[in-house]
Amino acid sequence: MKSSRDYSQNTKKFLELVYNQTRIHSSIEYNTPEDFEMLGEV
């Protein structure tokens, strides 16, 4: 059985590794971070 700490750690990993890399950000012209970096604008 998983504890609430396990769920919290898994949620944090998901947000860092998946969600934040795939969602668009208004501060970088509505691109994903990966797309923005590929454009060479960092």
Secondary structure, DSSP 8 states (H G I E B T S, - for coil): ---HHHHHHHHHHHIIIIIHHHS-BGGGTTB-HHHHHHTT--
